[in-house]
Amino acid sequence: MNQLINFFIFASNGKVLVALITFIVSLVLTLWLGKKYHLNKLQMLMFVLLVLFWASINIIRSYRRVYAISDVNVGGLGIDGIVTASIVSAYGLISIFARLPIFILSDWFQNRKWFIALALWAIMLTSIYVVVKPDATSLYLSSLALGLGASMLALFNVMFSETFDAKDALISVSILSVAPLMAEFLVAPLQTFATMDVVKNYTMLWTLSAVLALVAFVLLLQLKDNKTKVTNFKLSTFFRILVTPRFLFIALFGVLVSFVRFATSQANMVAYARTDLVNMSSMLVAYLDVVFTLFQLGAGVMVGLYFKQKFGVKWTLVFGLALSGIFALIGGLMTHDITLFFAYGLNGFGYGITYNLLLGLALSSFIKEEREMSMGIYQTFFAVGIYYGDQIYGLVMQWVKGTVEGAALYQSVFLGTAALVAVLILAVLIIVNGKIQQGLEQ
């Protein structure tokens, strides 16, 4: 009965209307992209499937840290901060070991569809486990499942890009980047509803994750796998790709870009927003990822259609890094909740530029038959940054035991990240010249 009353209060506050409006806007954008680029039935089915797949991950991904570390009297589990860092970083840890093998195995078995199905079942079963027995073990397994699921995004990108000509690889990435925004719009009101009370109902989020994963699996059964019946993985090709200077630069930079992104966003940003010093409302917290993804989407579309052509790779990369660095600096120096909420868009826009630019370059660096292998290698590098972006909080707590905690912990990491971004920008300005710049611009 209380849940029903809460739902009507939730709806009367206008939050459902906000969610409906934003979802309609994203739907219109999706239809516009579909019409502009003449997406066929297979491409649209892939797109909708990715929305549901990503929704099953996003509804809980940013709440892992705050659920684990919050006191029991407000709905959390009261888990130690260092243990919590390990739980959250498990997402990136499994990605390091899963992303390349997924491509190798899907190539070996000549099937991508059932690896996506495996990830959906892992998300569904571990989410149910968290609901039945919420503790550090179940949350750790859930985080591993989310990392495994996120590793499948590269499969979606390759599957989707293969339905386009090679010259349109970056455009395919831009189109597919709309799907996470749709997923955020879908889950944000649900996140608000589950966390609007003083005592948060985090287990509701994990229940909904299991349901969304099940719906996505049913839709997956309708998808025809477009994997060509040819085995492309060869050790000689693997090492040739790995030592290609252009690709190696892209992959190493991907490590640093992903570190910056995950150290200052998602579970870490939600936990920072929930500290007593910031004290952001449940609704604003729920829409943090919407703001991030909305700006990431805008940047993702513009990097393929405008930025790269207008400014080139070098200055587009500098611009994206600068925006992420500015947000990290704001996050490290300011605690005003509204300011942080809107400034978070800078982080999303900066990441949207750098991520989509690097991903598009990685996809277009090799012929169609080598894209799976190159993407698997690139994603493995990228996962290293994800892991350390989350693990950095546990490392800082160990380095300065008892002296940095609460909001100060997040502020110190944000300021350190801003300094790292400044170094990265300087490195781009110095290194990306001459033959290196010419190679990246091709």
C-alpha positions as CSV (number, residue, x, y, z in Angstrom):
1,M,0.0,0.0,0.0
2,N,2.8,2.4,0.9
3,Q,4.5,1.7,-2.5
4,L,1.2,2.6,-4.3
5,I,0.9,5.9,-2.3
6,N,4.6,6.7,-3.1
7,F,3.9,6.1,-6.8
8,F,1.0,8.6,-6.9
9,I,3.2,11.1,-5.0
10,F,6.0,10.5,-7.4
11,A,3.6,11.0,-10.4
12,S,2.0,14.2,-9.0
13,N,5.4,15.8,-8.6
14,G,5.7,16.0,-12.3
15,K,8.7,13.6,-12.6
16,V,6.8,11.1,-14.8
17,L,6.0,14.0,-17.1
18,V,9.6,15.0,-17.3
19,A,10.6,11.4,-18.1
20,L,7.9,11.2,-20.7
21,I,8.9,14.4,-22.5
22,T,12.6,13.4,-22.6
23,F,11.8,9.9,-23.8
24,I,9.7,11.4,-26.6
25,V,12.5,13.7,-27.6
26,S,14.9,10.8,-27.8
27,L,12.4,8.8,-29.7
28,V,12.0,11.6,-32.3
29,L,15.7,11.8,-32.6
30,T,16.0,8.1,-33.1
31,L,13.3,8.2,-35.9
32,W,15.1,11.1,-37.5
33,L,18.4,9.2,-37.6
34,G,16.6,6.1,-38.9
35,K,15.0,8.1,-41.7
36,K,18.1,10.2,-42.5
37,Y,20.4,7.1,-42.8
38,H,17.7,4.8,-44.1
39,L,18.1,2.2,-41.3
40,N,16.7,-1.2,-42.2
41,K,14.7,-3.6,-40.0
42,L,17.8,-5.4,-38.8
43,Q,19.5,-2.1,-37.8
44,M,16.4,-0.9,-36.0
45,L,16.0,-4.2,-34.1
46,M,19.7,-4.0,-33.1
47,F,19.1,-0.5,-31.8
48,V,16.0,-1.3,-29.7
49,L,17.7,-4.4,-28.3
50,L,20.7,-2.3,-27.2
51,V,18.3,0.1,-25.5
52,L,16.8,-2.7,-23.4
53,F,20.2,-4.4,-22.9
54,W,21.8,-1.2,-21.7
55,A,18.8,-0.3,-19.5
56,S,19.2,-3.6,-17.5
57,I,22.8,-2.4,-16.8
58,N,22.3,1.3,-16.2
59,I,19.4,1.0,-13.8
60,I,21.9,-0.4,-11.2
61,R,25.4,0.5,-12.4
62,S,25.6,3.9,-10.8
63,Y,24.0,2.8,-7.5
64,R,26.5,0.0,-6.6
65,R,28.8,2.2,-4.5
66,V,26.1,4.2,-2.7
67,Y,24.1,1.0,-2.0
68,A,27.2,-0.7,-0.6
69,I,28.6,2.1,1.4
70,S,25.4,3.8,2.8
71,D,24.3,3.0,6.4
72,V,21.8,0.3,7.0
73,N,19.3,2.7,8.5
74,V,18.9,4.5,5.1
75,G,18.7,1.3,3.1
76,G,22.4,0.6,2.4
77,L,24.5,-2.3,3.4
78,G,27.2,-0.4,5.5
79,I,30.1,-2.1,3.7
80,D,33.7,-0.9,4.3
81,G,35.0,1.7,1.8
82,I,37.9,-0.3,0.6
83,V,35.7,-3.4,0.0
84,T,33.2,-1.2,-1.8
85,A,36.0,0.1,-4.1
86,S,36.7,-3.6,-5.0
87,I,33.1,-4.2,-5.6
88,V,32.7,-1.3,-8.0
89,S,36.1,-1.9,-9.8
90,A,35.0,-5.5,-10.5
91,Y,33.1,-4.0,-13.4
92,G,36.3,-3.0,-15.1
93,L,38.3,-6.0,-13.8
94,I,36.3,-8.6,-15.7
95,S,36.2,-6.3,-18.7
96,I,40.0,-6.5,-19.0
97,F,39.9,-10.3,-19.3
98,A,36.6,-10.7,-21.1
99,R,36.6,-8.2,-24.0
100,L,39.2,-9.7,-26.3
101,P,38.2,-13.4,-25.5
102,I,34.6,-12.5,-26.4
103,F,35.7,-11.5,-29.9
104,I,37.9,-14.5,-30.3
105,L,35.3,-17.0,-29.1
106,S,32.5,-15.4,-31.1
107,D,34.7,-15.6,-34.1
108,W,35.6,-19.2,-33.4
109,F,32.0,-20.3,-32.9
110,Q,30.9,-17.9,-35.6
111,N,28.1,-16.6,-33.4
112,R,27.7,-13.3,-31.5
113,K,24.1,-13.6,-30.5
114,W,24.5,-16.3,-27.8
115,F,27.4,-14.4,-26.1
116,I,25.0,-11.5,-25.7
117,A,22.4,-14.0,-24.4
118,L,25.0,-15.3,-21.9
119,A,25.6,-11.7,-20.6
120,L,21.9,-11.1,-20.2
121,W,21.4,-14.3,-18.2
122,A,24.4,-13.3,-16.0
123,I,22.9,-9.9,-15.3
124,M,19.5,-11.4,-14.6
125,L,20.7,-14.2,-12.2
126,T,23.1,-12.0,-10.2
127,S,20.4,-9.2,-9.9
128,I,18.1,-11.8,-8.4
129,Y,20.9,-13.0,-6.1
130,V,21.3,-9.4,-4.8
131,V,17.6,-9.2,-4.1
132,V,17.5,-12.5,-2.3
133,K,20.7,-12.0,-0.4
134,P,22.1,-8.5,-0.4
135,D,25.7,-8.5,0.8
136,A,29.2,-7.8,-0.5
137,T,29.4,-11.2,-2.3
138,S,26.2,-10.8,-4.3
139,L,27.0,-7.2,-5.1
140,Y,30.5,-8.2,-6.3
141,L,29.0,-10.9,-8.6
142,S,26.5,-8.4,-9.9
143,S,29.3,-5.9,-10.7
144,L,31.1,-8.7,-12.5
145,A,28.0,-9.4,-14.5
146,L,27.5,-5.7,-15.4
147,G,31.1,-5.6,-16.6
148,L,30.6,-8.7,-18.7
149,G,27.4,-7.1,-20.2
150,A,29.3,-3.8,-20.9
151,S,31.9,-5.8,-22.7
152,M,29.2,-6.8,-25.2
153,L,28.8,-3.2,-26.3
154,A,31.8,-3.6,-28.6
155,L,30.0,-6.6,-30.2
156,F,27.0,-4.4,-30.9
157,N,29.3,-1.7,-32.4
158,V,30.9,-4.2,-34.7
159,M,27.6,-5.9,-35.7
160,F,26.1,-2.5,-36.4
161,S,29.1,-1.1,-38.2
162,E,29.1,-4.1,-40.5
163,T,25.7,-3.1,-41.8
164,F,27.3,0.1,-43.1
165,D,30.1,0.8,-45.7
166,A,33.6,1.2,-44.2
167,K,33.6,4.9,-44.9
168,D,30.5,5.3,-42.6
169,A,32.0,3.5,-39.6
170,L,32.2,6.7,-37.5
171,I,28.6,7.5,-38.4
172,S,27.4,4.1,-37.3
173,V,29.0,4.8,-33.9
174,S,27.2,8.1,-33.7
175,I,23.8,6.5,-34.5
176,L,24.3,3.7,-32.0
177,S,25.3,6.2,-29.3
178,V,21.6,7.3,-29.1
179,A,20.7,3.9,-27.5
180,P,22.3,4.6,-24.1
181,L,20.4,7.9,-23.9
182,M,17.1,6.1,-24.5
183,A,18.1,3.6,-21.8
184,E,18.8,6.4,-19.3
185,F,15.5,8.0,-20.0
186,L,13.8,4.7,-19.5
187,V,15.4,4.0,-16.1
188,A,15.7,7.5,-14.5
189,P,12.1,7.7,-13.3
190,L,12.4,4.2,-11.9
191,Q,15.6,5.1,-10.1
192,T,13.9,8.2,-8.6
193,F,10.9,6.2,-7.4
194,A,13.1,3.6,-5.7
195,T,15.3,6.2,-3.9
196,M,12.9,9.0,-3.1
197,D,12.3,8.0,0.5
198,V,14.7,8.5,3.4
199,V,15.1,4.7,3.5
200,K,16.1,3.8,-0.1
201,N,14.6,0.7,-1.8
202,Y,17.8,-0.3,-3.7
203,T,16.6,-3.9,-4.1
204,M,13.8,-2.6,-6.3
205,L,16.4,-1.4,-8.8
206,W,18.0,-4.9,-9.0
207,T,14.6,-6.5,-9.4
208,L,13.9,-4.2,-12.4
209,S,17.3,-5.0,-13.8
210,A,16.4,-8.7,-13.9
211,V,13.1,-7.9,-15.6
212,L,14.7,-5.7,-18.2
213,A,17.4,-8.4,-18.9
214,L,14.6,-11.0,-19.4
215,V,12.7,-8.7,-21.9
216,A,15.9,-8.1,-23.8
217,F,16.6,-11.8,-24.0
218,V,13.2,-12.4,-25.5
219,L,13.8,-9.7,-28.1
220,L,17.3,-11.2,-28.8
221,L,15.7,-14.4,-29.9
222,Q,14.2,-12.4,-32.8
223,L,17.5,-11.1,-34.0
224,K,19.3,-12.7,-36.9
225,D,23.1,-12.9,-36.3
226,N,24.9,-11.2,-39.2
227,K,28.3,-12.8,-38.4
228,T,29.9,-14.0,-41.6
229,K,30.7,-17.7,-41.4
230,V,34.4,-17.0,-41.7
231,T,37.0,-17.3,-38.9
232,N,39.0,-14.1,-38.9
233,F,41.2,-14.5,-35.8
234,K,44.9,-15.2,-36.6
235,L,47.9,-14.7,-34.3
236,S,49.8,-13.0,-37.1
237,T,47.0,-10.5,-37.6
238,F,46.7,-10.0,-33.8
239,F,50.3,-9.0,-33.4
240,R,50.3,-6.9,-36.6
241,I,47.3,-4.9,-35.2
242,L,48.8,-4.6,-31.8
243,V,52.1,-3.0,-33.0
244,T,50.5,-0.7,-35.6
245,P,51.6,2.8,-34.4
246,R,48.3,4.5,-35.3
247,F,46.3,1.9,-33.5
248,L,48.7,1.7,-30.5
249,F,48.4,5.4,-29.9
250,I,44.6,5.1,-30.0
251,A,44.5,2.2,-27.6
252,L,46.9,3.7,-25.1
253,F,45.0,7.0,-25.2
254,G,41.8,5.0,-24.6
255,V,43.2,3.7,-21.3
256,L,43.6,7.3,-20.0
257,V,40.3,8.6,-21.4
258,S,38.4,5.7,-19.7
259,F,40.2,6.3,-16.4
260,V,39.2,10.0,-16.5
261,R,35.6,9.1,-17.3
262,F,35.1,6.4,-14.7
263,A,37.0,8.2,-11.9
264,T,34.6,11.2,-12.2
265,S,31.3,9.6,-13.2
266,Q,28.6,6.9,-12.7
267,A,28.9,5.1,-9.3
268,N,31.6,7.5,-8.0
269,M,29.6,10.6,-9.0
270,V,26.4,9.3,-7.5
271,A,28.2,8.5,-4.2
272,Y,29.8,12.0,-4.2
273,A,26.4,13.6,-4.8
274,R,25.0,11.6,-1.8
275,T,27.6,12.8,0.6
276,D,26.4,15.2,3.4
277,L,28.5,18.0,1.9
278,V,26.7,17.9,-1.5
279,N,23.3,16.3,-0.4
280,M,21.8,16.2,-3.9
281,S,18.1,15.3,-4.1
282,S,17.0,11.8,-5.2
283,M,15.6,13.2,-8.4
284,L,18.7,15.0,-9.4
285,V,20.8,12.0,-8.6
286,A,18.6,9.8,-10.8
287,Y,19.0,12.2,-13.7
288,L,22.7,12.6,-13.4
289,D,23.3,9.8,-15.9
290,V,20.6,11.3,-18.1
291,V,22.5,14.6,-18.2
292,F,25.8,12.9,-18.8
293,T,24.4,10.7,-21.6
294,L,22.4,13.5,-23.2
295,F,25.6,15.5,-23.6
296,Q,27.5,12.4,-24.6
297,L,24.9,11.8,-27.3
298,G,25.2,15.3,-28.6
299,A,28.9,15.1,-28.7
300,G,28.8,11.6,-30.2
301,V,26.7,12.8,-33.1
302,M,28.6,16.0,-33.7
303,V,32.1,14.4,-33.6
304,G,31.2,12.3,-36.6
305,L,29.2,14.9,-38.5
306,Y,31.1,18.1,-37.7
307,F,34.0,18.2,-35.2
308,K,36.4,15.8,-36.9
309,Q,35.9,17.4,-40.4
310,K,36.0,20.9,-39.1
311,F,38.9,20.8,-36.6
312,G,40.7,17.5,-37.3
313,V,41.6,14.8,-34.9
314,K,44.2,16.7,-32.8
315,W,42.1,19.7,-31.9
316,T,38.9,17.7,-31.5
317,L,40.7,15.5,-29.0
318,V,42.1,18.5,-27.1
319,F,38.6,20.0,-26.9
320,G,37.0,16.9,-25.5
321,L,39.8,16.4,-22.9
322,A,39.5,20.1,-21.9
323,L,35.8,19.8,-21.2
324,S,36.3,16.7,-19.0
325,G,39.1,18.4,-17.2
326,I,37.0,21.5,-16.5
327,F,34.3,19.3,-14.9
328,A,36.9,17.4,-12.8
329,L,38.2,20.8,-11.6
330,I,34.7,22.0,-10.7
331,G,33.9,18.7,-8.9
332,G,37.1,19.0,-6.9
333,L,36.5,22.6,-5.8
334,M,32.7,23.1,-5.6
335,T,29.9,21.2,-3.6
336,H,26.8,23.1,-4.7
337,D,24.4,20.4,-5.9
338,I,22.7,22.3,-8.8
339,T,26.1,23.5,-10.1
340,L,27.5,20.0,-10.0
341,F,24.3,18.6,-11.7
342,F,24.6,20.9,-14.7
343,A,28.4,20.9,-14.9
344,Y,28.2,17.1,-15.2
345,G,27.1,17.8,-18.7
346,L,30.6,19.0,-19.5
347,N,31.9,15.7,-18.5
348,G,29.4,13.9,-20.7
349,F,30.2,16.1,-23.7
350,G,33.9,15.8,-23.3
351,Y,33.7,12.0,-23.0
352,G,31.3,11.8,-25.9
353,I,33.9,13.6,-28.1
354,T,36.9,11.6,-27.0
355,Y,35.3,8.2,-26.8
356,N,33.5,8.3,-30.1
357,L,36.5,9.8,-31.8
358,L,38.8,7.1,-30.6
359,L,36.3,4.3,-31.2
360,G,35.6,5.5,-34.7
361,L,39.4,5.7,-35.4
362,A,39.9,2.2,-34.1
363,L,37.1,0.8,-36.3
364,S,38.2,2.6,-39.4
365,S,41.9,1.7,-39.0
366,F,41.4,-1.8,-40.4
367,I,39.4,-3.7,-43.1
368,K,36.0,-5.1,-42.2
369,E,37.4,-8.7,-41.6
370,E,39.8,-7.3,-39.0
371,R,37.4,-5.1,-37.1
372,E,36.4,-7.7,-34.5
373,M,40.0,-8.3,-33.5
374,S,41.0,-4.7,-33.5
375,M,37.9,-3.8,-31.4
376,G,38.6,-6.6,-29.0
377,I,42.2,-5.4,-28.4
378,Y,41.1,-1.7,-28.2
379,Q,38.4,-2.6,-25.6
380,T,40.9,-4.5,-23.5
381,F,43.0,-1.4,-23.2
382,F,40.0,0.6,-22.5
383,A,38.9,-1.7,-19.7
384,V,42.2,-1.2,-17.9
385,G,41.2,2.5,-17.5
386,I,37.7,1.5,-16.3
387,Y,39.2,-0.7,-13.6
388,Y,41.7,1.9,-12.3
389,G,39.1,4.7,-12.6
390,D,37.0,2.8,-10.0
391,Q,39.9,1.3,-8.0
392,I,41.6,4.7,-7.5
393,Y,39.2,5.4,-4.6
394,G,40.3,2.3,-2.7
395,L,43.9,3.0,-3.4
396,V,43.6,6.6,-2.1
397,M,42.0,5.3,1.1
398,Q,44.9,2.9,1.6
399,W,47.5,5.5,0.9
400,V,46.1,8.1,3.3
401,K,44.3,5.9,5.9
402,G,41.9,7.8,8.1
403,T,42.8,11.3,6.7
404,V,40.7,11.5,3.6
405,E,37.1,10.3,3.7
406,G,33.5,11.3,2.7
407,A,33.3,14.2,0.2
408,A,37.0,15.0,0.6
409,L,37.9,11.6,-0.9
410,Y,36.0,12.3,-4.1
411,Q,37.3,15.9,-4.3
412,S,40.9,14.7,-4.0
413,V,40.4,12.2,-6.8
414,F,38.6,14.8,-9.0
415,L,41.5,17.3,-8.6
416,G,44.0,14.6,-9.3
417,T,42.1,13.7,-12.5
418,A,42.0,17.3,-13.6
419,A,45.8,17.4,-13.3
420,L,46.0,14.2,-15.3
421,V,43.9,15.8,-18.1
422,A,46.1,18.8,-18.2
423,V,49.1,16.5,-18.8
424,L,47.2,14.6,-21.5
425,I,46.3,17.8,-23.3
426,L,50.0,18.9,-23.2
427,A,51.0,15.4,-24.5
428,V,48.6,15.7,-27.5
429,L,49.9,19.2,-28.4
430,I,53.5,17.9,-28.3
431,I,53.1,14.4,-29.8
432,V,50.3,14.7,-32.4
433,N,52.3,16.4,-35.1
434,G,53.9,15.6,-38.4
435,K,53.5,11.9,-39.4
436,I,51.5,11.0,-36.3
437,Q,48.9,13.7,-37.0
438,Q,48.8,12.8,-40.7
439,G,48.3,9.1,-39.9
440,L,45.4,9.9,-37.5
441,E,43.7,12.2,-40.0
442,Q,43.6,9.6,-42.7
